[in-house]
Amino acid sequence: MLATARVVKRMAISNDHCVITYNPEDFAAAGGELLVFAMLLSWFLTYFFNPSVIESNALKDRVGYNNLCVGWDTAPAKYVAAPIFAVIIFVESRYSQMDHWRAQLDKSLSPFQKQAVTVANFFNAISWFASIGIFSIDAAVWPAGHTASFVQLVVFGYIGFLFNFLETHPKHHRPGSHLFCAFFGVVCVLFGICAIKQMVSYDPVTMTRGPVPWELMCFLDYAYFACMGIQGFMRPRAPSIAADYKLISDDDFKLASTA
């Protein structure tokens, strides 16, 4: 939770230090850390307080194993995971905002690179907002909608991650990051395709699953969450942003010194 601690520290402001430095990558890394933390805590609560859902649930019927989301789909885990997920959405959307600002301030980037980063960050942020369907859509009532909320996050989140490499020079890419990027991409694409296929192919009458082996689905699912836990630390090195905070007058308030 190192990145999360750095983000929390940056939220503080003192009387004698009004210039704060933000590292956008810290926010992305914090989102991954909190996601893994929420998942582990959810499974702990579900295992001890609602173990019956582990034995039988709508997602398991369709994919053949306990998807990691099963851990936070029911009470009491849902009551704890949902607020944590709200924080995750905040830090991830904040990352998109600051990465956009950084790209616009970077004079070394071409107009095409700046536009590409803007588009990627827009869809990344929208994807995180839409992912709240993971909690607002009950998996037992509409499994396909619940799964779609997660699948779109997997796909668009990866696109946002990928475009980090477009906006930075290769010399700033971390060792092993290209291999990680390729593996992460394969996992995200295959998971999205397989998850949709299983949802569409499931026969609720005969309870017959689709053609994708549950072992493959399980591997892709678990691999995705593992990648999310470390993706923030595999992003290219890039400049931070310095923000100078001060009080100013606006349309509905005038400071005494400027009235």
C-alpha angles and dihedrals in degrees: 000000000000095000091047090053091051092051092051091048091053091056090069120087127189131206093248099041116055098154110087126187117217125196106201091203090063089063093050091048091047090054091055093046093050091047092056091044092051091049095050093045091048093053090048091054094043093048093053102032107028108020094151091076089061090060096049133013140139095256093050089052090056104040102026099239140055106282110216089245089067087077093068101029096093140040136310093020092049091060090058102035096050095062090046089050089053088058090048090054089051097051093042093050089045088054090053091050095049094043088054091050091048092051091051091051094047107096091190093069122091121235088253092054092048092049092047092051091048092053094045093049092046093055092041091056094044089049092055091049090051092048090077083087085081086076103024094052111066110228090213092055103039111008094173093054091045091051093045090057089058098040094055089052091052093052102040093038089058092049089055090050093048094053090060086076092051093058097049135066114252090243088069094053113110121243110273093011094117091054090046091048091053093047092045090050094051090049093050096046095045093044091052093049095044095045093052091045092053093047093049095043098048115114108210092194098056093021089231115162128220125265099269112106111242090228091062093046091048093050093049092046096050092040090055093055090046090053091048089056093059105025093095090061094049096057116113119268110262139165122279125232124244117210121196109207122202139144117260136176120257140179096290102030134045123196114232092242092054101034 
